Amino acid sequence: MTDSRAATVLAYHTRSKHALDRYAAGPGTLDWDAQPKAFRDWDGAQRSALPRDIVVSDITWGELPASRPSLPLNGSNLGSLLRLCVALTAWKEYAGSRWSLRAHPSSGNLHPTETWLIAASVAGLEDGLYHYHNLYHGLERRAWGRAAQTTGAWLGFSSIHWREAWKYGERAFRYCQLDMGHVLAAVSYAAVLHGWKPHLLLRSAADIAHALGSDRAEDFVGVENEEAEVIVALHATDTALPTDWQHWAGKPGLLDARPLYQWPVIEEVAHATRGTPPSASVSPLPIPARDEDIRAAQVILKRRSAQTFDGASVMPQTLFKRLLTSLLPGGSPVWEMWPHVARVHPVLLVHRVEGVAPGVYALPRSGAAKEAMRAAFRDTFTWEAADTESPLFQLIAARAGKTARTLSCHQDIATDCAVTFIMLAEFAAPVAADPAAYRHLHWEAGMLGHIVTLEAEAAGWRGTGIGCFFDDAVHEVLGLQNDRFQVIYHYAVGMALDDPRISTLPAYEEPI
């Protein structure tokens, strides 16, 4: 059965690759006026507002690693946490169009991830399952009614694949999983600011779907389904997750009344990759001290995905080293929630970094990865140590701007940035052992991207994800001959150019 599921995953990954002479199957046309709704309403569910104050607004970015007192579990503090990980951060307006930004980036700003809160004995909230509504920063009560047997708060996440598939076709499942990684990283940063230690529940896909109500097929008749992803324990004194509610309310709103395409392969790979999140495999390392005095909440809420870079600015070596350190185990609060042996390793195309020669570099994130990568890569690569503080190796000295642009679907952002990150995953062995690893590898890549984008933002630079790349062309450049490693994400960091024609408005009509 596992072999069959793994074969489905490998077939999906192959057919959803972009190539220099063709793109993965997608819609032939887009009607932006018919774009799926950006927010899902649960009609008939009781709605309540959450407090909007950021209760940890004075903590600096440099204080993030420090152990902080755990804040009380109540509605105000949960509202503060949600503001910093999944809420709206701003509205943008241009030429009569208006769109929202959130605390985590998303492919095409389409945001397929839905957020759920399970509350038990939380001050200010009735026990129950709630859908978090980003637009109103409020909760829609989905289920309730059970004897209080535990105390805690859990965040659950589900994906609406159609939000991405509407634009990206068959490749959309990949993007949904990368988004999930960004969300998990965002939760990690927000939780540490509140003194909470989040951890992933080791539950089966069926248990997660049952806990979030996404297995209630009768509720989704005629509307887009939600794929249960993962549940994060935020602040719990007991791992007994409340699930058996006596009362249910609400029907999910339809997002797209006239879908023009269907992509059944997405449901096939979703089914094949359902499983249990990985259990902890390594002890988290201590996070090094930092000295940035910018407020952490400001970094998170002002984060933007760059649309264009200036193509000239040189990244300071201090920022470059900080980016490298943060991606290694122990370098970020994210790795406390994801304490697993690293299986995604960045290859860097360095364009303009102070004191670093332009070229192609590798950053193996585990002890065994360097030799595995060296054996799989071109034998002409030099693997010269390029940094005294991190396992960075120069593969070849070269100006790789044109290569970066070509590999990233001919996008200028990949060459106008200072550094392009290619997230390379250990692939064949993990997927063969557990097909659910396909999701987890994308989560890990999304986490890496989120760390990069926040560290860049804290230093006055900016990042942006690149989901469009020519998979096998990347492999050819690196000399990869099989699927032992596969590229699953690109990320770029540079000095962004803002468009003065676009207006920025508050997320919730109030200053932060």
C-alpha positions, 0 to 999 in steps of 0.5 A: 500500500505504501509502495502504491502511495509513493508511486502516486506521489512520484508520478504527481511530482513528475507531471507537475514539473515545469520544463523549459519547453512546457509548463505544468498543466494549468488553466488556459485563461484566467478571469480575475473578476471570477477569482474565488473568494478570498475569505470563507464564511461559515453561514449560520455559525455564531460570530464573535470578535477577538481583541485586536491589541498586540500584547507583546508589542514592546518585545524586540527582534533581538529578544526573540530567543530569550525564554519568556514567561508564559502569558495566561491562556485567554481570549486577549492573548489568543487574539494577539497571537493570531494577529501575529501569525494568520491575521490581515496586516494591511490592505493595498489599493491600486486603480480601483482594485483592493486586496489584503495582505496577511502575516504569512506570504502565500503563492499568488497571495491566494491563501489556501490555508484556513485556521481553526481554534480548539479551546478548552477552559480558556478564559473568555471563550466557551469550550468549542471548535472555532473557525478563525475569520481573517477578515474580521479578526473574529471567531465563528463557533463551529461546534460546542457542548462537552464536559471540560476534561482538559485545559488548552488551546490548539490551532488546526489548519486545513487547505482549500486546494481550489484557491491555488488550483484556480490559477496554478492548475496541477502544481497547486498542491505543492503551493498549498504545502509550501504555504502550510510551512510558512504558516507553521513558521509564523505560528512559531514566531508568534508563540515564542513572543507569548512565552508559549511552546507550540508542538505538532500533535502526532495524530493521523490524518483521519483524527485531524480531519475529525477534530476540525470537522472537515470529515463531515461530508454532508456539510461540504455538499456543493462547496469546495472541500477542506483538506485537514493538514495539522494541529498545533498544541499552543498551550495545553496541560493535557494532550487529550484533544477535545473532539466529541462535540454535542452540537454543530452549526454553520455551513461553509460558503461557496468560493467559486460558483463557476469553476472552469477546470478540474484537476483530479490529480490533486485529490489523488496526491492529497489522498496518497500523502495523508499521514501523521506528522513526524515525531521529534528526532533531535533535541533543539539547540540553543538559539544564539543571542541577538542584538536587533532593537527593532520591535518583533511585532513590527517586523512581522506586521510590516513584512511584505513579499517583494514584487521587484528588486533594485538589481544593484544593492549589495547585501551586508555580510552581517545579514548574509551570515545571519540568514545562514545561521537562522536556517540551521538547527537552533538558529530560529524559534521555528526549529523548536517546533520542528525538531527534526533532522534537516532534509531540505538544504539550500543551494545559493546563487550569490549575486551581490553580497559583501565579501562573498564572491559571486557563485553557486554555494551549498548549505548542507543543514545536517551532518550527513547531507554534505557527503550525500550532496557531494556524491549526487552533484557534479564532480567538478564542483570544488566544495571549498569552505566559504564561511567560518561560522556555518557549513557554507561551501562554494561549488563554483565561482561564477556570475549566476544572475542569468542562470538564476533568471532562466531557472526561475521561469525567466523572472527578473526577481531571481537575478535582481535580488542579492541572493537566490535560494534554491531549496533542495530536498532529500526526496526519494528515500523519505517519500518511499519510507512514508509518502506523507513526507512529501507534505512535510518536505514542502512544509520544511521548505516553506519554513526556511522561506519564512525565516529568510523573509523575516530576517531580511525584513528585520534588517531592512531588506525583503524576500519573496517566494518563487514557486515557478521554476524549471525543475529538471533544468535546476537538476541539470545545472547541479548535475543531479541524475536521479530523484535522490534530491529534488528542488521544491522551492526558490526564494529571493532576497534583495532590496525591494522597490516599492510602487508609489502608485499602490496605497497601503491601508490599515488591516483593521482600520486602526493603527498598530 
